Amino acid sequence: MQLPELIKTADTQLLTVTQRQNVVMQSGSGVRMKDTEGNEYLDFVGGWAVTCLGHSPKIIVDALTEQANKLVNSSPSYYNLPMLEYTKLLVDNTCLDRVFFASSGAEANEGAIKLARKYGQKQKDGAYEIITTTNAFHGRTLTTMSATGKAIWKDLYEPKTKGFKQAEFNNLDSVRALVNKNTVAIMLEPVQGEGGVNVATQEFMQGLRDLCDQENILLILDEVQTGFGRTGKLFGYQHFDVEPDIMTLAKGIGGGFPLSALMAKEFLNIFEAGDQGATYSSQPLAMAVGKAVLQELLDENISAHSELMGEYLHQSLNELSKDYAIDNIRGHGLLIAFDVGSDIAGHISKQCFSDGLLINACKSYSLRLMPPLIISKSEIDEMLAIVRQYLTPINYNAV
Ligand SMILES: Cc1ncc(COP(=O)(O)O)c(C=O)c1O
């Protein structure tokens, strides 16, 4: 069968969950991907903030092949070598003491919610409510969708999991107003990714930490998108000097290999055997990749590079905003968004695709940048030169 026919057939056989571009990606290297027609794409989506080291980096290929030649899969019932090495490396580089490995962000968050509820049962007279924030995104299992509380999901898959209340992001009073004897945790992203790149303020984060300490409430940080150098520090919490009790990680953790982690402070080592688990927890291939990715991020100080490139992006966008309708440039490191003056972000994203640039319209009026963390200044310039063609020029003569 020819490719167009194969695509047509797949469209009749895959469950419809998303609209795909009519293109088949075949290979990738650095910050670029190639389709089966040989067209090249400069990638500012990065597999949705995943491919922190770029496409098919040697480090991941080597880790995978070396481990695959030894042992692809053991079982969560046994230790495996990369698991032992990686666990230590990860724990030693965070403020958390314990880790449970899983495969996706939603699964890690589901585990975080269960861990908080377990704490409520054991230490807080059965408290179970978790306060989340407006514009949050925590995943697509039924419970993480319930935690997310997106308006467009309101009537979907009813009845939802009970026990979530939503406060306003960056509004400490609105959180305080929801705290009651049933509250066991507050859960948020330090920089909201899917919500349009909204950065928590220092005051909000510190206020939440203080509130949690005063009321014996757990602070859960969803760092699925912000972890592993994405925001210019290894973890988002490091921007605020505020430590979470529970942290969840995915996306960049495996550089493209499915891996996630639920991390917690020592006092939360309270699961009993059987409370939590997964067939692929601590899977050897995932552990080997996770270790290789983190080691590379540390050895090459890629967080610092992400911070530098983020600053360059901010400067370049500020410069561009003198001539084009760009404002509300926001974000840290290489998780950045900006508004384009009107509802043309989707149109810009499509035009850029035709020009060989992958860029996400995170809102009808905002573009989001989340490229591999190894991006260079010249590749940023290349992206801006493409985007600029579709921005609205400021007409200084028209008043
Ligand atoms: C902050 C955050 N949490 C959770 C998730 C869900 O992760 P996954 O798609 O790996 O389940 C995402 C995905 O975009 C995310 O950005």
The ligand as a Gaussian input file, in Angstrom:
#p B3LYP/6-31G(d) Opt

LIG

0 1
 C        1.449000      20.028000      33.630000
 C        0.998000      18.750000      32.999000
 N        0.585000      17.750000      33.793000
 C        0.196000      16.575000      33.287000
 C        0.198000      16.341000      31.926000
 C       -0.227000      15.021000      31.374000
 O        0.898000      14.312000      30.967000
 P        0.737000      13.025000      30.009000
 O        0.176000      13.512000      28.722000
 O        2.123000      12.462000      29.908000
 O       -0.192000      12.096000      30.712000
 C        0.618000      17.369000      31.059000
 C        0.610000      17.172000      29.596000
 O        0.645000      18.088000      28.813000
 C        1.031000      18.600000      31.615000
 O        1.440000      19.608000      30.844000

